[in-house]
Every structure is written in C-alpha cells, then in structure tokens.
Amino acid sequence: MKPSFDSATHVYHDGQRRVPSVTEILRTMGIYSSYGFAEPHHKYRGSAVHAGCAILDLGGSPQLGPVPAHLQQVADEIVNGYWPAFTRFKERTRWQGRIWECPIVDPLRGYGGTFDSVGEMGDDIVLLDVKSGVLPEMVPIQLALYDLLIRNGTPTDENHPGLAWLREAIASGRPIKRMALRLTKDGRDTLFCETAKREDYSSPRWIAVANSILNVYAIRSQYGLLEKERTA
C-alpha cells in the first residue's frame, strides 16, 4: 500500500489507514504542549520561514506573495529578521541542506512525519530542525523520531528532490548528528546540540526514548485508551 500525505490537512496515510504524525504523538503523550499554533499568524510565520530557508539554502531568493494587512508586521519580521538569520547561520557554520521537508510514513510502526532538512555541516551529516518560535526542551525526542523515519520509513514521493542523496548518506554508515536551529525576528540564529542538562541531542538515549514512546502510543491506541481521553 502506498503511503500518502495531505499537505492541506497535514494528515498521513498508510494506504487507507490514517497514521499519527510525529507532533501528534508527542502532544498526545504529553511531551509537547497541545495548544498547537496559539495564534493564526504562527502557522503563517512557520510555513513562510521554512519555505524561505529552503530557497535560500539552494541559492535562491525567496519572496512572499500578497500579504494580508493583519499579517504585514509578521511578513516584515520574516523578510528582515528570520531569513537573514538563516543566511548568517549558513555563512557561520558552512551548512548546506541536501533535502528539505520530505514526508515519510513508517508502515510498520504506524506513524508519519516531515523533517525540516538533512544536509552537511563541514564534514558532518546533520538532521536539522528549524524553529521560528519556542524551542521545546524535548526537541531531541522529535529529532529521534525523524531519525527513525528516515532510516525505516517510506517517502510519500519517490521523486522528492534530494532523496537519492539521503539514501546514499544513510547507506554510507556515516553518523547523522541531530541539531535544532532557532531563528528569531530580530535576526538572531542559535544552534542547539544539547539540552539544558547538557545531554547531546545525538545520544543513542533519545532513539531509545523515541522507540519507547512509539510502543506506548501503539498500546494505548490498540486498547482504545487514546479515544477515551478524547471523549473524557
């Protein structure tokens, strides 16, 4: 059965079966807040920042389309703050993304997700999560779930740009480091590689935690515990 992803609803399917996303699992399990996008402009900002970063990464010049009046301030912050911050990050770290936002579904584990980017930073291969808002303390679990997806899952589009490079990188056996990049409206970029307790994002511990969360989520789903919580 072919996996699929509906970008409008952000829903993943394994054939006819709907499967939860990485973010949905983390929120259901209490790892991430369940508020989602607190304000409508947060979704606009996140989508525009990510799209622009991908274009900048590939040598292009991003442009925003027509901007509603109520989003004009956010649009100005994106153009004058977030995007320049990403450019400075590239110059400072020699980062070069090789694949951006590829939806993947793991039919065996029953979940899907879309990582931000995998690329090269100097001699390292890096799985990078780009944040334009709050950086959750448990982002290493999110990154670990994406790491499992790129190794074990099936892309929804076999022709996704950069997919051949990603598969070659994985097959090479080179370690893939996991990092998070926080961009701010005032043009700052901060790269995170460890938690506040100095635990490396790339530690095998986070892969073990991610597997445990998937197992517990699957058990709760199998026994109807998730549905009971939603109707309580």
C-alpha positions in Angstrom: 0.0 0.0 0.0 1.3 3.4 -1.0 1.8 5.9 1.8 0.5 9.5 1.3 0.5 12.9 2.9 -2.2 15.6 2.6 -0.4 18.9 3.0 -3.7 20.8 3.4 -4.8 18.8 6.4 -1.3 17.6 7.5 -2.6 14.1 7.6 -0.6 10.9 6.8 -2.0 7.7 5.5 -0.5 4.2 5.0 -2.8 3.1 2.2 -6.3 3.7 3.6 -5.1 3.7 7.2 -4.6 7.1 8.8 -1.5 7.2 10.9 -0.5 9.9 13.5 2.2 12.4 12.9 5.3 12.9 15.0 3.9 16.1 16.5 0.5 14.4 17.2 2.3 11.6 19.1 4.4 14.0 21.1 1.4 16.0 22.1 -0.8 13.0 22.9 2.0 11.6 25.1 2.4 14.9 26.9 5.9 15.6 25.6 4.9 18.7 23.7 2.2 21.2 24.5 -1.2 20.5 23.0 -2.0 24.1 22.1 -0.8 23.8 18.5 -0.5 27.2 16.8 -1.6 29.7 19.6 -2.4 32.4 17.0 -3.2 32.2 13.3 -0.1 34.2 12.4 2.1 31.5 13.9 1.2 29.0 11.2 1.8 31.6 8.5 5.2 32.5 10.0 6.3 28.9 10.4 5.4 27.9 6.8 6.9 31.1 5.3 10.1 30.9 7.3 10.7 27.2 6.4 9.9 27.7 2.7 12.2 30.7 2.5 15.1 28.9 4.3 14.8 26.1 1.8 15.0 28.5 -1.1 17.9 30.4 0.4 19.7 27.1 1.1 19.5 26.2 -2.6 20.8 29.6 -3.7 17.5 31.2 -4.5 15.9 34.5 -3.4 12.6 33.9 -1.5 9.7 36.2 -2.0 6.4 36.5 -0.1 3.2 36.6 -2.0 0.5 39.1 -1.4 0.3 39.7 2.4 -3.0 40.5 4.2 -2.9 43.7 6.2 -3.1 41.8 9.5 0.0 39.8 8.7 2.1 42.7 7.4 4.2 43.0 10.6 4.9 39.3 10.7 5.8 39.4 7.0 8.3 42.2 7.7 9.8 40.2 10.5 10.3 37.2 8.2 12.0 39.2 5.4 14.1 41.4 7.7 14.7 39.0 10.6 14.2 35.3 10.2 15.5 34.9 6.6 18.7 37.0 7.2 19.3 35.0 10.4 19.3 31.8 8.4 21.7 33.3 5.8 24.1 34.2 8.7 23.7 30.7 10.1 24.8 29.2 6.7 27.8 31.5 6.5 28.9 30.8 10.1 28.6 27.0 10.0 29.1 26.1 6.3 25.7 24.4 6.4 24.3 23.1 3.1 21.0 21.3 3.1 20.6 18.5 0.7 17.0 17.6 1.2 14.1 19.6 2.6 10.7 18.7 4.0 10.2 15.1 2.7 7.1 13.5 4.1 7.7 9.9 5.2 5.5 7.1 6.6 6.7 4.1 8.6 4.0 1.4 7.9 5.4 -1.0 10.5 5.5 1.5 13.4 2.4 3.3 12.1 3.3 6.9 12.1 4.5 9.7 9.7 6.4 12.9 9.7 8.1 15.6 7.7 11.6 16.5 8.9 12.9 20.0 8.0 16.2 19.2 6.4 19.2 16.8 6.2 22.4 18.2 4.9 26.1 18.7 5.5 27.8 21.0 8.0 31.5 20.8 7.3 32.4 17.1 7.5 29.2 16.2 9.3 25.8 14.9 8.1 23.2 16.7 10.1 19.4 16.2 10.6 18.3 19.8 11.3 15.0 21.0 12.8 14.3 24.7 12.2 12.3 26.6 14.8 10.8 30.1 14.4 9.1 30.0 17.7 9.7 28.3 21.1 12.3 25.6 21.2 10.8 22.7 23.2 13.2 21.2 25.8 12.3 17.7 24.4 13.1 18.5 20.8 15.7 15.7 20.8 12.8 13.2 21.0 11.3 14.8 18.0 14.6 14.6 16.1 15.0 11.0 17.1 11.5 10.1 15.8 12.5 11.8 12.5 15.8 9.9 12.5 13.9 6.6 12.8 11.6 7.6 10.0 14.4 8.4 7.5 16.1 5.1 8.2 13.0 2.8 8.3 10.1 4.7 6.6 8.8 5.1 3.1 8.8 8.5 1.4 5.4 9.5 0.0 7.1 10.8 -3.1 9.9 8.7 -4.5 11.0 11.7 -6.7 11.4 14.1 -3.9 14.5 16.3 -4.5 17.5 15.1 -2.6 16.1 11.7 -1.7 18.8 9.8 -3.6 21.4 11.8 -1.7 19.7 10.9 1.7 19.7 7.2 0.9 23.3 7.2 -0.1 24.2 9.1 3.1 22.4 6.5 5.2 23.8 3.6 3.3 27.3 5.0 3.8 27.1 4.3 7.5 28.3 7.8 8.5 26.7 9.0 11.7 23.9 11.5 11.4 24.0 14.3 14.0 20.8 15.8 15.3 20.5 19.5 15.8 18.0 22.3 16.2 18.2 25.8 14.8 16.2 28.6 16.4 15.7 31.8 14.3 14.3 35.0 15.8 12.5 38.0 14.4 15.4 40.3 15.3 17.8 38.3 13.1 19.5 36.0 15.6 20.4 32.4 15.0 21.2 29.9 17.7 22.2 26.3 17.0 21.3 23.7 19.7 23.1 20.4 20.0 22.3 19.5 23.7 19.6 20.0 26.3 19.8 22.4 29.3 21.1 19.4 31.2 24.0 19.0 28.7 22.6 15.9 27.1 23.7 15.6 23.5 20.8 15.6 21.0 22.7 12.8 19.1 22.9 10.5 22.1 21.5 6.9 21.5 19.4 7.5 24.6 17.0 9.7 22.6 16.5 6.9 20.0 15.6 4.5 22.9 13.2 7.1 24.3 11.6 7.6 20.9 11.1 3.8 20.5 9.5 3.6 23.9 7.1 6.4 23.1 6.1 4.7 19.9 5.5 1.4 21.7 3.4 3.0 24.5 1.4 5.1 22.0 0.7 1.9 20.0 -0.5 0.0 23.1 -2.7 2.9 24.2 -4.2 3.1 20.7 -4.7 -0.7 20.5 -6.7 -0.7 23.7 -8.7 2.4 23.0 -7.1 4.5 25.7 -6.5 7.4 23.3 -10.2 7.6 22.3 -11.3 7.5 25.9 -9.1 10.5 26.7 -10.5 12.5 23.7 -14.1 11.9 24.9 -13.5 12.4 28.7 
